[in-house]
Amino acid sequence: MTDLLTILLYIQIGLCAACLYRIIRGPTIPDRMVGIDIFGILVVGICAIISIQTEKSFILDIGIAWIILSFTGTITLAKYLSGKKLSE
């Protein structure tokens, strides 16, 4: 079981590298935002795998906080790109 989780962890890290490439080289701002969203999802997956391997549940709390911040950032950027104020 541990070997499978280690392989999955390395796959997740490799996918994070691909997302970082999209974030840096993305031709438009929405492409970069999608890369940031996917990166956040992958980080939560990494937190889940590490939490299972180490049997420490507080790592899942870090993942949950990360995804809440990612969601808030996505909503904020979508409002900004649509030309609306944040208070609307």
C-alpha positions as CSV (number, residue, x, y, z in Angstrom):
1,M,0.0,0.0,0.0
2,T,2.8,2.4,0.9
3,D,4.5,1.8,-2.5
4,L,1.3,2.7,-4.4
5,L,0.9,5.9,-2.3
6,T,4.5,6.8,-3.0
7,I,4.0,6.3,-6.7
8,L,0.8,8.4,-6.6
9,L,2.6,11.1,-4.7
10,Y,5.3,11.3,-7.4
11,I,2.7,11.5,-10.1
12,Q,0.9,14.3,-8.3
13,I,4.2,16.2,-8.0
14,G,4.9,15.7,-11.7
15,L,1.4,17.0,-12.5
16,C,2.1,20.0,-10.3
17,A,5.2,20.8,-12.4
18,A,3.1,20.7,-15.5
19,C,0.6,23.1,-13.9
20,L,3.4,25.4,-12.9
21,Y,4.5,25.5,-16.5
22,R,1.0,26.5,-17.6
23,I,0.9,29.2,-14.9
24,I,4.2,30.7,-16.0
25,R,3.8,30.3,-19.8
26,G,0.0,30.6,-20.1
27,P,-0.9,32.9,-23.0
28,T,-3.9,34.5,-21.3
29,I,-4.9,35.3,-17.7
30,P,-7.8,32.8,-17.7
31,D,-5.4,30.1,-18.8
32,R,-3.1,30.9,-15.9
33,M,-6.1,30.9,-13.5
34,V,-7.2,27.5,-14.7
35,G,-3.6,26.3,-14.0
36,I,-3.7,27.8,-10.5
37,D,-7.1,26.0,-9.8
38,I,-5.7,22.7,-11.0
39,F,-2.6,23.2,-9.0
40,G,-4.7,23.8,-5.9
41,I,-6.6,20.6,-6.5
42,L,-3.3,18.7,-6.9
43,V,-2.0,20.2,-3.6
44,V,-5.0,19.0,-1.8
45,G,-4.4,15.5,-3.3
46,I,-0.8,15.6,-2.1
47,C,-2.0,16.6,1.4
48,A,-4.4,13.7,1.4
49,I,-1.7,11.2,0.4
50,I,0.8,12.5,2.9
51,S,-2.0,12.4,5.6
52,I,-2.6,8.8,4.8
53,Q,1.1,7.9,4.8
54,T,1.9,9.7,8.1
55,E,-1.5,9.1,9.8
56,K,-1.7,12.7,10.8
57,S,-5.1,14.3,10.2
58,F,-4.0,17.9,10.6
59,I,-2.5,17.8,7.1
60,L,-6.0,17.5,5.7
61,D,-6.9,20.8,7.4
62,I,-4.0,22.4,5.5
63,G,-5.5,21.0,2.3
64,I,-9.0,22.3,3.2
65,A,-7.7,25.8,3.9
66,W,-5.8,25.8,0.6
67,I,-8.9,24.9,-1.4
68,I,-11.0,27.6,0.4
69,L,-8.4,30.2,-0.5
70,S,-8.2,28.9,-4.0
71,F,-11.9,29.1,-4.5
72,T,-12.0,32.7,-3.0
73,G,-9.2,33.7,-5.4
74,T,-11.1,32.2,-8.4
75,I,-14.3,34.1,-7.6
76,T,-12.3,37.3,-7.1
77,L,-10.5,37.0,-10.4
78,A,-13.7,36.2,-12.2
79,K,-15.4,39.3,-10.8
80,Y,-12.4,41.4,-11.8
81,L,-12.2,40.0,-15.3
82,S,-15.9,40.6,-15.8
83,G,-15.5,44.3,-14.9
84,K,-17.6,44.2,-11.8
85,K,-16.6,45.5,-8.4
86,L,-16.1,43.1,-5.6
87,S,-19.0,44.5,-3.6
88,E,-21.5,43.7,-6.4
